């Protein structure tokens, strides 16, 4: 075991006992072996790629990740995301029966083979979209949600802005080639992260290997689902101009990473390149959530309040990604305002937590009030006034 004193740099404003839980949480993840050097990312046969740790958002490897490219059927990640949003807001339901338009029926490329004027549930169309990459399912869902595909595409672009996909613009819901239908590897990774984080119950469908509709069985084109049991999504894409593309996510020993590989020359190549990048991330990095959103990290004194102490913690998980074996070189510190005065509202910042590795700052997060504390009565205010004078 490494000495706790090496890991935690105490500040004068912190009660050591109040921070013991954080020590225990950090010590739980101690790695016994020394950190190994991290080699350069693999030189793979893809035009663009990015590898991101899901918990922390740290980019582990990238190549031309901000170059705009055609997303092909990876577009359908956003199509599904919009549908998930509609389901979450109860504007549509899985049991809705969608009348298949002639436009949806006539779509070329990959299809789930729905029939014109037939009625298909949103549930079945989503399966056809995710597992079979059905262009016909995409258009049918778009028309059900927004009336027309063009109106649906406006929703796609609105959500792209909300997710910070700064270099993305959609022209359709399928990924059919269009001059201004463009995105980047980095933006796709942001979208994949949002799908996994916001809609975990829907995400499980991306790991399904086959789907049968209209007596036609089709297989998921993500070959990694068969070769790597840690892979559980997400989406393939291919057009002549975009090449063969794959967004993959895998989880091993509690660490999840997302890879986006674009512009490879074949189905086999997109799978092998993705596998190489995923393996690189897991082999040379480790990811930890040091403290969770909403957990009480300390109870500092609050003056002039209805209570004497204030529960403080984080408004989001404190997640870090570090070279494998480097955990014992971490240092954590917590600074809390010595003069917190009521009233304090829930979510108000009262300090910061910093995590460093070998002197380099990895992450800083605000410490916030986890509760609202109103101003106390006259007796409490007077008592605290005297106490502060003598202290």
LOKOL-971052 format. One line per 5 residues: number of its first residue (from 1); their letters; for each residue y, z, x negated of N, C-alpha, C. Coordinates in steps of 0.1 Angstrom, whole numbers, plus 5000, padded with zeros to 4 digits. Each point is the difference from the previous one (the first is absolute). Layout:
% LOKOL-971052
NUM) a) Y,Z,X,Y,Z,X,Y,Z,X  ...
This chain:
% LOKOL-971052
1) xxxxx) 4988,5000,4992,5012,5000,5008,5013,5000,4991  5009,4992,5004,5013,5000,4993,5008,5013,5005  5009,5005,4992,5008,5012,5004,5009,4996,5011  5001,5008,5011,5009,4998,5011,5014,4999,4995  5004,5008,4991,5014,5001,4995,5004,4986,4995
6) xxxxx) 4991,4993,4995,5004,4987,4994,5003,4990,5011  4993,5002,5012,5002,4990,5011,5012,5003,5008  5003,5012,5002,5011,5004,5009,5012,5005,4992  5011,4994,5001,5013,5005,4994,5007,5007,5011  5001,5013,4998,5007,5008,5011,5015,5000,4998
11) xxxxx) 5006,5000,5012,5015,5001,5000,5003,5015,5005  5012,5004,4996,5004,5014,5003,5001,5003,5015  5002,4989,5008,5001,5001,5014,4987,5001,5008  4989,5000,4993,4987,5000,5006,4992,5013,4998  4995,5005,5011,4991,5011,5000,4986,4995,4996
16) xxxxx) 4994,5004,4989,4988,4995,4994,4988,5001,5011  5000,5011,5006,4989,5002,5010,5001,4990,5011  5012,4996,5004,5001,4991,5011,4995,4986,4997  4999,4997,4987,4996,4987,4995,4985,4999,4996  4993,5011,5001,4986,5001,4995,4991,4989,5007
21) xxxxx) 5003,4998,5013,4992,4990,5007,5001,4986,4994  5012,4997,4995,5002,4987,4993,4992,4999,4987  4999,5011,4993,4993,5001,4988,4985,4997,5003  4995,5007,5010,4986,4998,5004,4997,4986,5003  5009,4994,5008,4998,4986,5004,5000,4991,4988
26) xxxxx) 5009,5002,4990,5000,4992,4988,4987,5002,4992  4996,5013,4999,4989,5003,4991,4987,4995,5006  5000,4998,5013,4988,4995,5007,4996,4986,4995  5011,4992,4995,4997,4987,4996,4999,4998,4985  4999,5011,4993,5000,4999,4985,4988,4991,4995
31) xxxxx) 5003,4992,4991,4990,4991,4994,4997,5005,4986  4987,5001,4997,4996,5007,4988,5002,4991,4988  5000,4987,5001,5000,4992,4989,5014,4995,4997  5003,4996,4987,5013,4996,4996,5004,4986,5006  5013,4998,5001,5004,4987,5005,4997,4989,4991
36) xxxxx) 4996,4989,5005,4996,4988,4992,5012,4990,5001  5002,4992,4989,5010,4990,5001,4998,4990,5011  5010,4996,5006,4999,4990,5011,5003,4986,4994  4990,4991,5001,5002,4987,4994,5008,4991,5010  5005,4989,4995,5007,4991,5009,4992,4995,5011
41) xxxxx) 5005,4997,5012,4993,4995,5011,4992,4988,4996  4989,4997,5007,4992,4988,4997,5007,4987,5003  4998,4991,4991,5006,4986,5001,4990,4992,5009  5004,4999,5013,4991,4994,5010,5006,4986,5005  4991,4992,5005,5003,4987,5005,5006,5000,5014
46) xxxxx) 5012,5006,5001,5007,5000,5013,5014,4997,4997  5007,4993,5009,5014,4997,4998,5008,5013,5002  4997,5008,5009,5007,5013,5002,4991,5011,5004  5003,5012,4996,4992,5011,5004,5008,5013,4999  4995,5010,5007,5006,5014,4998,4989,5010,5004
51) xxxxx) 5000,5011,4993,4991,5011,5003,5008,5013,5001  4998,5007,5012,5009,5011,5003,4991,5012,5004  5004,5012,4996,4993,5012,5005,5006,5003,5014  4991,5002,5009,5004,5002,5014,5007,5013,5002  4996,5011,4994,5006,5013,5003,5014,5001,4994
56) xxxxx) 5002,4996,4988,5013,5001,4993,5009,4988,5000  4994,4989,5003,5008,4987,5000,5002,4995,4986  4994,5006,4990,5002,4995,4986,4993,4987,4998  5008,4991,4993,4994,4987,4997,4992,5001,4987  4988,4997,5000,4991,5002,4988,4999,4987,4992
61) xxxxx) 5002,4989,5006,4999,4987,4993,5007,4989,5009  5006,4990,4994,5006,4989,5008,5002,4988,4992  5001,4989,5007,5003,4987,4993,5007,4992,5010  5013,4997,4997,5009,4992,5009,4999,5005,5014  5001,5013,5002,4998,5006,5013,5012,4998,5010
66) xxxxx) 5011,4995,4994,5012,4997,5009,5003,4985,5002  4990,4992,4995,5002,4986,5002,4995,4996,5014  5009,4993,5007,4997,4996,5014,4988,4990,5000  4991,5002,5009,4988,4991,5001,4996,4999,5015  4992,4990,5003,4994,4999,5013,4989,5011,5002
71) xxxxx) 5001,5007,5011,4990,5011,5002,4987,4995,5007  5000,4988,5005,4988,4995,5008,4996,5010,5010  4987,5003,5002,4996,5008,5011,5002,5015,4998  5005,5004,4988,5004,5014,4998,5012,5003,5009  5006,4990,5005,5010,5001,5011,4995,5009,5011
76) xxxxx) 4987,4999,5003,4995,5006,5012,5000,5016,4998  5002,5005,4988,5002,5014,4999,5013,5004,5008  5010,4992,4999,5012,5003,5008,4998,4998,5015  4993,4989,5003,4996,4998,5014,4994,5012,5006  4990,5005,4993,4992,5012,5005,5010,5012,5000
81) xxxxx) 5008,5001,4990,5010,5012,5000,5008,5000,5012  5006,4989,5004,5008,4999,5012,4992,5004,5013  4988,4995,5001,4991,5004,5011,4998,5015,5000  4997,5006,4988,4998,5014,5000,5012,5008,5005  5012,4995,4996,5012,5007,5005,5001,4999,5015
86) xxxxx) 4997,4989,5006,5000,4998,5014,4990,5009,5007  4988,5002,4994,4990,5009,5005,5005,5014,5000  5006,5004,4988,5005,5014,4998,5010,5003,5010  5009,4991,5004,5010,5002,5010,4996,4998,5014  4987,4997,5002,4994,4999,5014,5006,4988,5007
91) xxxxx) 5005,4990,4993,5006,4988,5006,4988,4990,5003  4989,5001,4993,4988,4993,5003,4989,5010,4998  4988,4996,5005,4988,5008,4998,4988,4992,4995  4990,5006,4994,4989,4993,4995,4992,4993,5012  5002,5005,5012,4992,4994,5011,5008,4989,5007
96) xxxxx) 5012,4997,4996,5007,4989,5006,4992,4987,4998  5000,4992,5011,4993,4988,5000,5011,4989,4998  4998,4992,4989,5009,4990,4996,4995,4986,5004  5008,4993,5007,4997,4986,5004,5003,4991,4988  4990,4993,4995,5001,4991,4988,5007,4988,5004
101) xxxxx) 5011,4997,4993,5008,4988,5002,4994,4988,4993  5005,4988,5004,4995,4988,4993,5004,5000,4986  5012,5006,4997,5005,5000,4986,4990,5009,4991  4997,5011,5006,4991,5009,4992,4986,4993,4998  4995,4994,5011,4987,4993,4999,4999,4989,4990
106) xxxxx) 5012,4993,4999,5000,4988,4991,5002,5003,4986  5003,5013,4996,5002,5003,4986,4989,4996,4991  5003,4994,4989,4990,4996,4990,4998,5011,4990  4993,4997,4990,4996,5010,4989,4990,5010,5005  5000,5012,4995,4991,5010,5004,5002,5004,5014
111) xxxxx) 4989,5002,5008,5001,5003,5014,4990,5010,5004  5002,5006,5012,4990,5008,5006,4993,4993,5012  5006,4988,5003,4994,4991,5010,5001,5006,5014  5013,5003,5004,5003,5004,5013,5003,4987,5008  4997,5000,5013,5001,4988,5009,5013,5000,5007
116) xxxxx) 5006,4989,5002,5013,4998,5007,4998,5006,5015  5010,5007,5004,5001,5006,5014,4990,5011,5002  4992,5004,4990,4991,5011,5001,5008,5013,4998  4994,5011,5004,5007,5013,4998,4992,5008,4990  5008,5005,4990,4994,5007,4989,5008,5013,4998
121) xxxxx) 4993,5011,4997,5006,5013,4999,5008,5000,4986  5010,5009,5000,5008,5002,4988,4990,5005,4989  4991,5009,5004,4990,5005,4991,4992,4989,4993  4995,4991,5008,4992,4989,4994,5009,4991,4991  5012,4997,5005,5009,4991,4992,5003,5007,4987
126) xxxxx) 5002,5013,5000,5003,5007,4987,4988,4999,4990  4988,5002,5006,4988,4998,4991,5000,4986,4994  5003,4990,5009,4999,4986,4995,5011,4997,4990  5011,5007,5002,5011,4999,4990,4997,5006,4986  4995,5012,5001,4997,5008,4987,4988,4995,4993
131) xxxxx) 4989,4998,5007,4987,4997,4994,4998,4986,4998  5003,4992,5010,4998,4985,4999,5012,4992,4996  5012,5007,4998,5013,4994,4997,5003,4989,5009  4998,5002,5013,5002,4989,5010,5014,4997,5002  5004,4987,4997,5013,4995,5004,5002,5000,5015
136) xxxxx) 4990,4997,5007,5001,5000,5015,5002,5014,5005  4994,5010,4994,5002,5013,5004,5014,5005,4997  5005,4996,4989,5014,5003,4996,5010,4996,5010  4999,4987,5004,5010,4994,5009,4998,5007,5014  4988,5002,5004,4998,5006,5013,5006,5014,5001
141) xxxxx) 4998,5008,4989,5006,5013,5000,5016,4999,4999  5005,4991,4992,5014,4998,4999,5006,4997,5014  4994,4991,5007,5005,4996,5013,4999,5012,5010  4990,5008,4999,4998,5011,5009,5011,5011,4998  5003,5002,4987,5010,5010,4996,5014,4996,5004
146) xxxxx) 5004,4988,4996,5014,4995,5000,5003,4988,5009  4990,4995,5007,5002,4988,5008,4998,4987,4993  5006,4999,4988,4998,4988,4992,4998,5004,4985  4994,4991,4993,4998,5003,4986,5013,5002,4992  5010,4992,5004,5013,5001,4993,5006,5013,5002
151) xxxxx) 4999,5006,5013,5006,5013,5002,4992,5011,4992  4987,4998,4999,4992,5009,4993,5003,5000,4985  5003,4989,4995,5004,4998,4986,5013,5008,4997  5009,5001,5010,5012,5008,4998,4997,5014,4998  4990,5005,5007,4995,5014,4999,4994,5002,4986
156) xxxxx) 4992,4990,4995,4995,5001,4987,5010,5001,4989  5011,4993,5001,5010,5000,4990,5008,5013,5001  5002,5005,5012,5007,5013,5002,4992,5012,4993  4987,5000,5002,4992,5010,4994,4999,4998,4985  5001,4988,4995,5000,4997,4986,5013,5007,4993
161) xxxxx) 5011,4999,5007,5012,5006,4996,4998,5015,4999  4995,5006,5011,4998,5015,5001,4991,5005,4989  4990,4992,4996,4991,5004,4989,5005,4997,4986  5012,4995,4999,5005,4997,4987,4994,4988,4993  4995,4990,5008,4995,4988,4995,5011,4990,4997
166) xxxxx) 5007,5002,4989,5013,4994,4998,4999,4985,4997  4989,4995,4996,4998,4986,4997,4991,4993,5009  4999,5004,5012,4991,4995,5010,5007,4994,5012  4995,4988,5004,5004,4994,5012,4988,4993,5007  4998,5003,5013,4989,4994,5007,5005,4989,5009
171) xxxxx) 4992,4989,5001,5003,4989,5009,4990,4999,5011  4988,5006,4999,4990,5000,5010,4991,5012,4998  4990,5002,5009,4992,5012,5000,4986,4997,4994  4998,4989,4995,4987,4996,4995,4999,4999,4984  5011,4996,4994,5000,4996,4986,4999,4986,4998
176) xxxxx) 5001,4992,5011,5000,4985,4998,5012,4996,4991  4997,4991,4991,5011,4996,4990,5013,4996,5007  5011,5006,4996,5013,4996,5004,5010,5003,4989  5010,4992,4999,5009,5000,4988,5006,5013,4997  5004,5007,5011,5007,5013,4998,4991,5012,5003
181) xxxxx) 4987,4998,5001,4990,5011,5003,4996,5005,4986  5007,5011,4995,4998,5005,4987,5000,5015,4999  4993,5005,4990,5000,5014,4997,4997,5002,4985  4998,5012,4996,4996,5003,4986,4989,5010,5000  4994,5001,4988,4989,5010,4998,5005,5014,5003
186) xxxxx) 5011,5003,4995,5006,5014,5002,5002,5003,5015  5005,4990,5007,5003,5002,5015,4987,5002,5007  4990,4992,4997,4987,5001,5006,4994,5014,4998  5001,5005,4988,4995,5013,4997,5007,5011,5009  5013,4998,5002,5007,5010,5009,4994,4999,5015
191) xxxxx) 4997,4988,5004,4995,4998,5013,4986,5006,5001  4992,4997,4990,4986,5006,5000,5000,5015,5001  5009,5006,4992,5002,5015,5000,5004,5005,5014  5009,4993,5006,5004,5004,5014,4989,4999,5010  4992,4990,4999,4988,4998,5009,4991,5012,4999
196) xxxxx) 4996,5003,4987,4991,5011,4997,5006,5014,5005  5012,5002,4996,5006,5013,5002,5003,5003,5015  5006,4990,5007,5004,5002,5013,4990,4998,5011  4989,4992,4997,4990,4997,5010,4986,5002,4995  4996,5012,4995,4987,5002,4994,4989,4997,5010
201) xxxxx) 5001,5002,5013,4989,4998,5009,4998,4985,5001  5010,4992,4999,4998,4985,5000,4996,4995,4987  5003,5007,4989,4997,4994,4987,4985,4999,4998  4992,5008,5006,4986,4999,4998,4994,4987,5003  5006,4992,5009,4995,4987,5003,5000,4990,4989
206) xxxxx) 5009,5003,4990,5001,4990,4988,4988,5001,4992  4991,5010,5001,4988,5001,4992,4988,4994,5007  5002,4996,5013,4988,4994,5007,4997,4986,4995  4987,4998,4997,4996,4988,4993,4997,4988,5009  4999,5002,5013,4997,4989,5009,5005,5003,5014
211) xxxxx) 5001,4989,5008,5004,5001,5014,4995,4988,5007  4994,5003,5012,4995,4990,5008,5008,4998,5013  5005,4989,5003,5007,4997,5012,4996,4986,5005  4997,4999,5013,4996,4988,5006,4987,4995,4994  4992,5009,4996,4986,4998,4994,5001,4993,4987
216) xxxxx) 5012,5001,4993,5002,4995,4987,5003,5012,4990  4990,5002,4991,5002,5010,4990,5007,4995,4988  5011,5007,4996,5007,4996,4988,5002,5013,4991  5001,4997,4987,5000,5011,4990,5014,5001,4994  5003,5013,4997,5012,5003,4993,5000,4993,4987
221) xxxxx) 5011,4993,4996,5001,4993,4988,5003,5008,4988  5002,5013,5001,5002,5009,4989,4987,5003,4994  4996,4993,4989,4987,5002,4994,4998,5014,4993  5011,5006,4997,4999,5013,4994,4994,5011,5009  5000,4997,5013,4994,5010,5010,4985,5000,4998
226) xxxxx) 4994,4990,4994,4986,5000,4997,4997,5005,4986  5009,4998,4991,4996,5003,4986,5006,5013,4995  5009,5006,5007,5006,5013,4996,5002,5009,5012  4992,5010,5000,5000,5009,5012,5013,5008,5001  5008,5000,4990,5013,5008,5001,5011,4992,5006
231) xxxxx) 4998,4986,5002,5009,4992,5006,4999,5000,5015  5011,5002,5007,5000,5001,5015,5010,4992,5007  5005,4990,4993,5010,4990,5006,5006,4992,4989  5009,4991,5003,5007,4998,5012,4999,4986,5005  5005,4990,4993,5002,4987,5006,5000,4989,4989
236) xxxxx) 4993,4989,5004,5000,4988,4991,5010,4990,5006  5002,4990,4991,5009,4989,5004,4997,4987,4992  5002,4989,5006,4998,4987,4992,5006,4989,5007  5008,4992,4992,5004,4987,5004,5000,4992,4987  5001,4987,5001,5000,4991,4988,5012,5004,4991
241) xxxxx) 5011,5002,5006,5012,5003,4992,5001,5015,4995  4994,5009,5008,5001,5014,4996,4989,5004,4990  4989,4993,5001,4988,5003,4992,4992,5011,5008  4991,5007,4993,4992,5010,5006,5006,5014,4996  5002,5008,5011,5007,5012,4999,4992,5012,5006
246) xxxxx) 5002,5012,4995,4993,5011,5006,5009,5013,4998  5001,5007,5011,5006,5013,4999,4988,5010,5002  4998,5009,4990,4988,5009,5001,5005,5014,4998  4993,5009,5006,5002,5014,4998,4987,5007,4998  5000,5010,4991,4987,5007,4997,5004,5015,4998
251) xxxxx) 4990,5008,5002,5001,5014,4998,4989,5006,4993  5002,5007,4988,4990,5006,4992,5005,5014,4996  4991,5010,5003,5003,5014,4996,5014,5004,5005  5003,4996,5012,5013,5005,5006,5012,4992,4996  4999,4990,4992,5011,4992,4995,4999,4986,5007
256) xxxxx) 5010,4996,5007,5001,4987,5006,5010,4991,4993  4996,4987,4997,5009,4991,4995,5000,4987,5008  5011,4993,4999,5001,4987,5008,5003,4989,4990  4992,4989,5000,5003,4989,4992,5003,4987,5008  5009,4993,4995,5004,4987,5006,4999,4989,4990
261) xxxxx) 4991,4991,5002,4997,4989,4991,5003,4987,5007  5008,4991,4994,5005,4988,5006,4998,4988,4991  4996,4989,5006,5000,4987,4992,4988,4999,4991  4988,5004,5004,4989,4997,4991,4993,4987,5005  4990,4996,4992,4995,4986,5003,4988,4999,5009
266) xxxxx) 4994,5012,5003,4988,4999,5009,4998,5014,5006  4990,5000,5010,4997,5013,5007,4994,5009,4990  4991,4995,4991,4994,5009,4990,5010,5006,4990  5010,4991,4997,5010,5005,4990,5009,5010,5006  5004,4999,5012,5009,5010,5006,4992,5013,5001
271) xxxxx) 4987,5000,5002,4992,5012,5001,4999,5006,4986  4997,4992,4990,4997,5006,4986,5013,5005,4994  5011,4993,5003,5013,5004,4995,5004,5013,5006  4999,5001,5013,5003,5012,5008,4992,5012,4994  4987,4998,4998,4991,5010,4995,5004,5005,4987
276) xxxxx) 5004,4991,4991,5005,5004,4987,5012,5008,5000  5009,4997,5009,5013,5008,5001,4997,5013,5006  4992,5001,5010,4996,5013,5006,4994,5009,4990  4990,4994,4993,4993,5008,4990,5010,5006,4989  5009,4992,4996,5010,5004,4990,5008,5012,5005
281) xxxxx) 5004,5000,5013,5007,5011,5005,4992,5013,5001  4988,4999,5004,4992,5012,5001,4995,5005,4987  4998,4991,4990,4995,5004,4987,5011,5008,4992  5012,4995,5001,5011,5005,4991,5010,5009,5007  4999,5002,5013,5010,5009,5006,4993,5010,5010
286) xxxxx) 5007,5010,5003,4996,5010,5010,5012,5004,5008  4997,5003,5013,5011,5003,5009,4997,5013,5007  5011,5008,5002,4999,5013,5006,5011,5003,5009  4997,5006,5011,5011,5006,5009,5001,5015,4996  5011,5003,4993,5002,5014,4995,5004,5009,5011
291) xxxxx) 5007,4996,5009,5004,5008,5012,5002,4992,5012  4997,5005,5011,5000,4992,5012,5012,5002,5008  5004,4990,5008,5011,5001,5009,4999,5012,5009  5011,5008,5001,5000,5011,5010,4994,5013,4995  4993,5000,4988,4995,5013,4995,5010,5009,4994
296) xxxxx) 4999,5013,5003,5010,5009,4995,4998,5002,4985  5010,4997,4992,4999,5001,4985,5007,5012,4995  5010,5005,5008,5007,5013,4996,5007,5005,5012  5004,5013,4999,5008,5006,5011,5012,5007,4993  5010,4993,4996,5012,5006,4994,5008,5008,5009
301) xxxxx) 5009,5008,4995,5009,5008,5007,5010,4991,5007  5003,5003,5013,5011,4993,5007,5010,5010,5005  5013,4998,4997,5010,5010,5003,5007,4997,5013  5003,5011,5007,5008,5000,5013,4991,4994,5011  4987,5000,4999,4992,4994,5010,4993,5010,5009
306) xxxxx) 4994,4994,5010,4992,5009,5009,4987,5005,4994  4996,4993,4989,4988,5004,4992,5005,5001,4985  4992,5008,4992,5004,5002,4986,4995,4989,4991  4989,4993,5005,4994,4990,4991,4999,4987,5008  5000,4989,4992,4999,4986,5005,4988,4993,4995
311) xxxxx) 4992,4994,5008,4988,4992,4996,5005,4987,4995  4997,4996,4988,5004,4987,4994,4988,4993,4995  5001,4987,5000,4989,4991,4996,5005,4986,4999  4990,4990,5002,5003,4986,4998,5000,4993,5013  5008,4990,5002,5001,4991,5012,4989,4989,4998
316) xxxxx) 4994,4999,4989,4990,4990,4998,4990,5005,4989  4988,4994,5000,4991,5004,4989,5006,4997,4986  4997,5009,4991,5003,4998,4986,4988,4994,4993  5000,4987,4999,4989,4993,4995,5004,4994,4986  4991,5000,4990,5002,4995,4987,4988,4991,4996
321) xxxxx) 5003,4991,4991,4990,4992,4994,5002,5000,4985  4990,5004,4992,5001,5002,4986,4989,4994,4993  5001,4997,4987,4988,4995,4992,4989,5010,5001  4988,4995,5001,4988,5009,5002,4999,5009,4988  4998,5013,5003,4999,5010,4990,5013,5007,4996
326) xxxxx) 5011,4996,5006,5013,5005,4995,5005,5012,5009  4991,5005,5008,5005,5011,5009,5005,5012,4993  4994,5004,4989,5004,5012,4993,5013,4999,4993  5006,4988,5000,5013,4997,4994,5011,5000,5010  4997,5003,5012,5010,5001,5011,5008,5013,4999
331) xxxxx) 5013,4999,5004,5008,5011,5001,5007,4999,5014  5001,5011,5007,5006,5001,5013,5010,5011,5001  5011,4997,5006,5011,5010,5002,5006,4999,5014  5005,5012,5004,5006,5000,5014,5013,5007,4999  5011,4994,5004,5013,5006,5000,5005,5002,5014
336) xxxxx) 5003,5013,5004,5004,5003,5013,5014,5006,4999  5009,4996,5009,5013,5006,5001,5000,5015,5001  5007,5007,4992,5000,5015,5000,5009,5005,5012  5008,4992,5005,5010,5005,5010,4998,4993,5013  4988,5000,5006,4998,4993,5013,5006,5009,5011
341) xxxxx) 5008,4994,5008,5006,5008,5011,4997,4994,5013  4998,5008,5010,4998,4996,5014,5013,4995,5006  5000,4991,5009,4989,4994,5006,4994,4989,4991  4986,4998,5001,4993,4990,4993,4992,4993,5011  5000,4986,4999,4992,4993,5010,4987,4994,4993
346) xxxxx) 4990,4999,5008,4987,4994,4995,5003,4987,4993  4995,4998,4988,5002,4987,4993,5011,5000,4991  5008,5010,5000,5012,5001,4991,4995,5003,4986  5006,4992,4990,4996,5002,4986,5005,5013,4994  4991,5007,4993,5004,5013,4994,4996,5000,4985
351) xxxxx) 4995,4989,4995,4996,5000,4986,4992,4988,4997  4993,5000,4988,4992,4988,4996,4988,5005,4993  4990,4991,5000,4988,5002,4992,4999,4988,4990  4997,5002,4988,4999,4990,4990,4987,5001,4993  4994,4988,4998,4987,4999,4992,5002,4991,4989
356) xxxxx) 4996,5004,4988,5002,4992,4988,4986,4999,4992  4999,4990,4992,4988,4998,4992,5005,4997,4986  4996,5010,4991,5005,4999,4986,5015,4998,4998  5007,5007,5009,5015,4999,4999,5006,4989,5008  4993,4991,5005,5005,4989,5008,4999,5003,5015
361) xxxxx) 5011,5000,5007,5001,5003,5014,4992,4990,5008  4990,5005,5007,4992,4991,5009,5005,4999,5014  5004,5011,5005,5005,5000,5014,5008,5012,5003  5010,4998,5008,5009,5011,5006,5000,4999,5015  4997,5011,5006,5001,5000,5015,5008,5012,5005
366) xxxxx) 5008,4998,5011,5008,5011,5005,4991,5011,5006  5004,5012,4998,4994,5012,5007,5009,5002,5013  4994,5001,5011,5007,5001,5012,4996,5012,5008  5009,5004,5009,4996,5011,5009,4990,4996,5010  4989,5008,5002,4990,4996,5009,5002,5007,5014
371) xxxxx) 5011,5006,5001,5003,5007,5013,5015,5001,5001  5005,5002,5012,5014,5002,5003,5003,5015,5000  5010,5005,4993,5004,5014,5000,5014,5001,5005  5003,5007,5011,5013,5001,5005,5007,5012,4993  5014,5000,5002,5007,5011,4995,4996,5013,5006
376) xxxxx) 4999,5011,4992,4996,5013,5006,5011,5007,5007  4997,5012,5005,5010,5007,5007,5010,5007,4990  5010,5007,5005,5011,5005,4991,4994,5010,4990  4990,5008,5005,4994,5010,4990,4993,4993,4989  4992,4989,5003,4993,4993,4989,5010,4993,4991
381) xxxxx) 5011,4995,5005,5010,4993,4992,5007,5011,4990  5003,5011,5006,5007,5011,4992,4990,5005,4990  4987,5002,5003,4991,5005,4990,4998,4991,4989  4999,4987,5003,4999,4990,4989,5012,4999,4991  5012,5002,5007,5012,5000,4992,5000,5011,4989
386) xxxxx) 4996,5012,5004,4999,5011,4991,4990,4998,4989  4988,4995,5004,4989,4997,4990,5005,4990,4990  5007,4990,5004,5004,4990,4990,5011,5006,4991  5008,5009,5004,5010,5006,4992,4993,5008,4989  4990,5008,5003,4993,5009,4991,4991,4992,4990
391) x) 4995,4988,5005,4992,4992,4991,5007,4990,4992
